[in-house]
Each structure stands twice: as C-alpha cells, then as structure tokens.
Amino acid sequence: MSITQYNGGTILAMAGKNCVVIGSDKRLGVQNLTVSTEFQKIFPVTEKCYIGLPGLASDVQTLSELFRLKVNMYKLREEREIEPLTLANMISSTLYGRRFGPYFCEPIVAGLDKNNKPHIYGMDLIGCLNFPDDFTVAGCAEEALFGMCESLWEPDLEPDDLFETASQALLSAADRNSMVGWGAVIHTITPDRVITRTLKTRMVIYYISYI
Amino acid sequence: MEFLLGITGKDFVLTVSDTAAIRSIVVFKNNDDKSLDLNKHVVMLYSGNPGDTTHFAEYIQRNVKLYEIKNGIELTPKATATFTRRELATSLRSRKPYNVNLLIAGYDVTTSLPHLYWIDYLGTNATLPYAAHGYGAYYTLSILDKYHRPDISLDEAKAIVKKCIEELKTRFLFNLSGFKVKVTDKDGIREIEI
C-alpha cells in the first residue's frame, strides 16, 4: 500500500455559479485502525479561500503550518489577501521544492477571487497543477469520487444545489471505502459568507449519539 | 508488545503504561517506567525503539524545562504536543529518524481542561478523548468506545482501565506483567495503584 493511503482520508472540491464547495471526510486511521474521527484536513486560508490536504497525516499537519506561515508573511508584505491562483502557485512551488523527497500530500485549493469568480485547483504530490472548471478530487476514495462527480455535477449550480451535489458525491464515495468516512465536513463558499456543515456518514449508531 | 493508554475525564487525565522491558524474547525488567513528567501538569508516555525513546523523551523534557526557565511560564499541554510533533516530523526526514510513539497527557491550568494527544513516530498528532498505542490498542479501544464519556469521574475511569487490563490478560498472547498508572489534574501528576 502507498504511504499516501496509510492514514486514509479524501477531499473533493466543486465549482458552481459564483460559489465553490470543498469537503472532506473526518477519519484519521493507521491502516485499518481508526484513531480519530475528528481529524482536520481542510484549512481556511482567507475568508473566501480554503485548502484541502489529503495524504500522509504528518505531512498534512506540517504543510498546513507551513502554508499558514507563508500566507501570513504574504499578507504582511503585500498588505492584501492572497488570491486563489497565487495560493495554488505558492503551494505548487513549495511541493516542487521537495521534488526528490516529496511531502506525501495532494493539495486542493478552492475559493473565490476578488471578483467572486470561482477557482478550484488540484495538484499531485510534487506540485503539478491542474486547472479544472468543474470539480477536482484527491485522496483514498479518489476513483469513487471521480465517478460520482462525473455523473452528478452540472454547470452553474447555485450554492445550495452545489452543496447537495458535493455532499451526495462525497457520501456515496465515502460509504463504500473503508479508509474513508466517520463523518464529513463541507464548506460552501459564497461571495458574502462561508457555510460550514458537518455530515454523518455510515457509522455506528451509539457512537453518533456520543459525538 | 508495548502498551500505552490514556483516558481523559471531567477534570483529569488517567494514563497507563505497561512496565515490561523486552528485547527479542527476553523480559529484562518488570518495573520499567515508560513515562516522563515534562512539567508540573504534563506527562509524556513513550514506546518504540528503547534507545530512541529515552533519548527523545529526555530531549523534549529538557527543552520544555528550558522554555519554562527562559519565559517564566509553564508550556501548555497543547504547546508541548505541537512542539513534540514538529520534532518528530523533522526527524522523520533525517538520516536516522526517531522510532518513538507518544501519548502526551496534561491538565491545562489556564483553561482548567484535561488534554490528551496521540502522536506516532511519523509525526501525526491527534487530539483525543482516549487513546492507545501498541497491539493493546486493538483490544482496548472497543472497550473505551463503549464505556467512555467525556464527564467520567476518576473512579469510573479506573473501572474502565481495569476492564481494559482484564481484556489484555485474557486475550493478548503476551502476558504484560504490570502497569504504571498516573493521574494528571490541577494538583499535578501523581502515581496511583489500580
């Protein structure tokens, strides 16, 4: 098994009409053993831009700290918020900086730019950027997510419909992959606010009541 | 074969570590302490490569102490865990990484809350209500899933630990000889009998 699949976890992002969503599951495991059901894989960068970091949990945490540092330094230097495309390029070159000893993480960037145009970017673990205009997926349930997104996504969805589409895709993919699940979190990014919702996936009933 | 366990309760953290010092098929010692007090309210449990564990644990302990001397304030459990995780994550990509798994348990005096952090040798840090390392995790986590509540009292936590140890004694192939149990709360760290 690949080291990128050691901890499980998966992420997707979708673009709609003046809105984007980014979502992930909440599981942290060590192969088959589930260690945590509250593991953060999506990190806010600005008010309208989020990054998702699926992959080796150690690198997820290291990179989230590194990107937080870089974004804060950018904000101090430039006296403005970073744009999604700039952020994607910053992440890409950070990853390529470790070309021959990479971070085992395939980041996804989702956000709105200053004109509220939706942006989603995906990349591989050495920073090769992808510029899709529909959706992008990464992590353990990547294949299943591709299938679901391919059949559910349509152009120009409004925030609520986009959220529903992304949720159904993520839940269907997560429920059939044992490395992924134990709840999900979806951020819907619109020009005036970000709506964060948590979802229940297939899981033990009494555990749900405990949480 | 090493086993570490931590349970948070209402206003305390209970930590358990086995006391067998094993190399290959030989048990060298039956009263090995696999924990180290980092400061008055934070305790670290460690397992892994014997040389690495003590060396790494002492390295962390002294850095935490140094911070305290320099700044005149105690490092919070969260700050300790973040620092320790970073050290392991950096070490992972060095020539000879530390092979150490940790539980960091502490009582945050600033917020009056108990904390438990699960950290593995890769530098993965998870904040958990209860956690275990080693083969013992496969036997005890299901017991904790069933019986743990965030507001349990110390006596309830002790009862759960007894259940876990009983399960290990009946189902685990290796007979863990003894356990060291520590409680961390607002008064500090103390060892208790179970």
Chai-1 contact restraints between the chains, C-beta under 6 A:
chainA,res_idxA,chainB,res_idxB,connection_type,confidence,min_distance_angstrom,max_distance_angstrom,comment,restraint_id
A,L28,B,A126,contact,1.0,0.0,6.0,A-B,restraint_1
A,V35,B,A126,contact,1.0,0.0,6.0,A-B,restraint_2
A,S36,B,A126,contact,1.0,0.0,6.0,A-B,restraint_3
A,S36,B,L128,contact,1.0,0.0,6.0,A-B,restraint_4
A,A57,B,T124,contact,1.0,0.0,6.0,A-B,restraint_5
A,S58,B,A89,contact,1.0,0.0,6.0,A-B,restraint_6
A,S58,B,L122,contact,1.0,0.0,6.0,A-B,restraint_7
A,S58,B,G123,contact,1.0,0.0,6.0,A-B,restraint_8
A,S58,B,T124,contact,1.0,0.0,6.0,A-B,restraint_9
A,T62,B,A89,contact,1.0,0.0,6.0,A-B,restraint_10
